[in-house]
């Protein structure tokens, strides 16, 4: 396992940025071990819900973790709003960095991850090779 610290810039989309970092590294499999920072907008899909919920305003990333493949990421995040209310769920596109996001990626040189439709779940699920 190799590690890659990553700082995202204001305006970056979290999902797109971690997939881009994996591709730029030349690796085919990785995990976000943890992330902290701030967002101006978040799109989180709550458990059992078909669509993400839009959150706007000053948000703090409390936790961020998940797997990264060249064809997508499966990330979960918890955020707090300006009043300290904590919400969390599946990270959808549209989680926009406000000031910074600091992440630690684990790159797995001996593996390749991809996403394939699983008829049992109805979602693109992780394939490890």
C-alpha positions as CSV (number, residue, x, y, z in Angstrom):
1,X,0.0,0.0,0.0
2,X,1.2,3.5,-0.9
3,X,-0.2,6.6,0.7
4,X,-1.1,9.9,-1.1
5,X,-2.0,13.0,0.9
6,X,-4.2,15.3,-1.1
7,X,-5.4,18.8,-0.6
8,X,-8.5,19.8,-2.6
9,X,-9.0,23.5,-3.6
10,X,-12.0,25.8,-3.3
11,X,-14.6,24.8,-6.0
12,X,-13.3,21.2,-6.4
13,X,-16.0,18.5,-6.5
14,X,-14.9,15.8,-3.9
15,X,-15.9,12.7,-6.0
16,X,-14.4,14.0,-9.2
17,X,-11.2,15.1,-7.5
18,X,-10.5,11.7,-5.8
19,X,-11.1,9.8,-9.0
20,X,-8.8,12.2,-10.9
21,X,-6.1,11.8,-8.2
22,X,-6.3,8.0,-8.6
23,X,-6.0,8.3,-12.4
24,X,-3.1,10.8,-12.1
25,X,-1.2,8.4,-9.8
26,X,-1.3,5.7,-12.4
27,X,-2.9,3.2,-10.0
28,X,-6.2,1.3,-10.6
29,X,-7.4,0.8,-6.9
30,X,-7.5,3.0,-3.9
31,X,-9.3,4.0,-0.7
32,X,-10.0,7.3,0.9
33,X,-8.8,6.5,4.5
34,X,-10.1,9.8,5.9
35,X,-10.9,13.4,5.0
36,X,-11.6,16.7,6.7
37,X,-12.3,20.2,5.5
38,X,-15.2,22.4,4.5
39,X,-17.9,22.5,1.8
40,X,-20.2,25.1,0.4
41,X,-22.6,22.5,-0.9
42,X,-23.1,18.8,-0.4
43,X,-25.2,16.2,-2.1
44,X,-25.7,13.2,0.3
45,X,-27.9,10.2,-0.4
46,X,-29.4,8.9,2.8
47,X,-29.9,5.2,3.5
48,X,-32.7,3.7,1.5
49,X,-33.4,6.9,-0.5
50,X,-33.3,6.9,-4.3
51,X,-32.0,10.5,-4.7
52,X,-29.4,12.7,-2.9
53,X,-30.4,15.6,-0.7
54,X,-28.9,19.0,-1.4
55,X,-27.3,20.8,1.6
56,X,-26.2,24.4,1.2
57,X,-24.2,26.7,3.5
58,X,-21.0,26.4,5.5
59,X,-20.4,22.7,6.1
60,X,-17.6,21.0,7.9
61,X,-16.4,17.5,6.7
62,X,-16.2,15.4,9.9
63,X,-15.5,12.1,8.2
64,X,-14.9,10.9,4.6
65,X,-14.0,7.4,3.5
66,X,-14.6,4.9,0.7
67,X,-13.2,3.1,-2.3
68,X,-11.9,4.6,-5.6
69,X,-11.8,3.0,-9.0
70,X,-10.9,4.5,-12.3
71,X,-14.6,4.4,-13.3
72,X,-16.0,5.9,-10.1
73,X,-15.9,6.1,-6.3
74,X,-18.1,4.8,-3.5
75,X,-17.7,7.4,-0.7
76,X,-19.5,8.1,2.6
77,X,-19.3,11.4,4.4
78,X,-20.6,13.0,7.6
79,X,-20.8,16.8,7.7
80,X,-21.9,19.4,10.3
81,X,-23.7,22.6,9.5
82,X,-23.2,26.0,11.2
83,X,-25.4,25.0,14.1
84,X,-23.5,21.7,14.7
85,X,-26.2,19.4,13.3
86,X,-24.6,16.3,11.8
87,X,-25.8,14.6,8.7
88,X,-24.2,11.8,6.7
89,X,-24.6,9.5,3.8
90,X,-23.4,8.4,0.4
91,X,-21.4,11.1,-1.4
92,X,-23.0,12.1,-4.8
93,X,-21.5,14.6,-7.3
94,X,-21.9,18.2,-6.1
95,X,-20.0,18.1,-2.9
96,X,-18.1,21.4,-3.5
97,X,-15.0,22.4,-1.4
98,X,-15.4,25.8,0.3
99,X,-11.9,26.5,1.6
100,X,-10.0,23.2,1.7
101,X,-10.3,19.5,2.0
102,X,-7.5,17.4,3.3
103,X,-7.6,13.7,2.4
104,X,-5.4,10.7,2.8
105,X,-5.6,8.1,0.0
106,X,-4.3,4.6,0.1
107,X,-3.2,3.3,-3.3
108,X,-3.2,-0.4,-3.9
109,X,-0.6,-1.2,-6.6
110,X,-1.4,-5.0,-6.8
111,X,-5.1,-4.5,-7.3
112,X,-7.6,-3.2,-9.9
113,X,-11.0,-1.9,-8.9
114,X,-14.0,-1.4,-11.2
115,X,-17.7,-0.9,-10.8
116,X,-20.1,-3.4,-12.3
117,X,-23.9,-3.6,-12.1
118,X,-25.0,-6.1,-9.5
119,X,-28.6,-7.4,-10.3
120,X,-29.1,-8.3,-6.6
121,X,-28.6,-4.7,-5.3
122,X,-29.4,-2.7,-8.4
123,X,-26.2,-0.6,-8.1
124,X,-22.8,-0.6,-9.6
125,X,-20.8,-2.5,-7.0
126,X,-17.1,-3.0,-6.4
127,X,-15.2,-5.6,-8.4
128,X,-11.8,-6.5,-7.1
129,X,-9.1,-8.0,-9.4
